[in-house]
């Protein structure tokens, strides 16, 4: 009977170059993942806190071939000043009106019925976006 050594021979089963490379790749991947997570978090935070003015069309009413009324709800910072752009379209998709409405009141919520003069009968109204005088938009 031959004796089996209880310990492995030295340097015979050490770390290979592949294992060292795998470890380096894991470290690099972890660092890059953390950086990416930080960038996505920063962009999300900036988007949420950077909204100076946002708005929503509550309802619209076509009054005539030359006018449409829009009930617009605006949410903004109390001190924010800016405007929202509305567009009315004909059934064929062509623009029949486009106008910017300013909101400079020192309040955080504004409900207003606005009138758009149209060049033809409007069948849809769209809020294109809102912009603060400082440039933040939605």
C-alpha positions, 0 to 999 in steps of 0.5 A, spaced: 500 500 500 502 506 498 501 512 502 497 518 499 500 525 501 495 529 505 497 536 502 497 538 495 504 539 492 506 546 492 505 550 486 501 545 482 494 547 483 495 555 484 491 560 481 491 560 474 492 566 469 484 565 467 482 566 475 486 572 475 483 575 469 476 573 472 477 576 478 479 583 475 473 583 470 469 582 476 472 588 479 471 592 473 464 590 472 462 592 479 465 598 479 462 600 472 455 597 474 456 602 480 458 608 476 452 606 471 447 606 477 449 613 480 449 616 473 441 613 472 440 615 479 442 622 478 439 623 471 432 621 475 433 626 480 435 631 476 429 630 472 424 629 477 426 636 481 428 640 475 420 640 473 419 647 473 412 647 470 408 641 468 401 641 465 395 637 463 389 638 458 383 636 462 378 637 457 377 641 450 370 644 447 370 646 440 366 652 440 366 654 433 370 653 426 374 658 429 375 657 436 376 651 441 376 652 449 381 648 453 381 647 460 388 646 462 391 645 469 398 647 471 403 645 476 409 649 478 413 651 483 410 658 486 416 662 484 416 659 477 415 663 471 414 660 464 409 658 458 405 652 455 404 651 448 398 648 445 396 646 438 390 644 435 389 640 429 384 639 423 381 632 422 386 631 416 392 632 421 394 639 419 395 644 424 389 649 425 392 653 431 398 654 435 399 658 441 404 659 447 400 661 454 404 664 460 403 663 467 407 668 471 402 667 477 405 666 484 402 660 486 403 652 485 397 650 481 393 654 476 386 652 473 384 656 467 380 655 461 384 658 455 381 659 448 385 658 441 383 661 435 383 656 429 383 657 422 379 651 421 375 646 425 379 643 430 378 636 432 384 635 437 388 639 442 395 637 444 399 640 449 406 640 446 410 642 453 411 647 458 418 651 459 420 655 465 424 662 463 430 658 466 429 653 461 427 647 464 421 643 460 417 638 460 
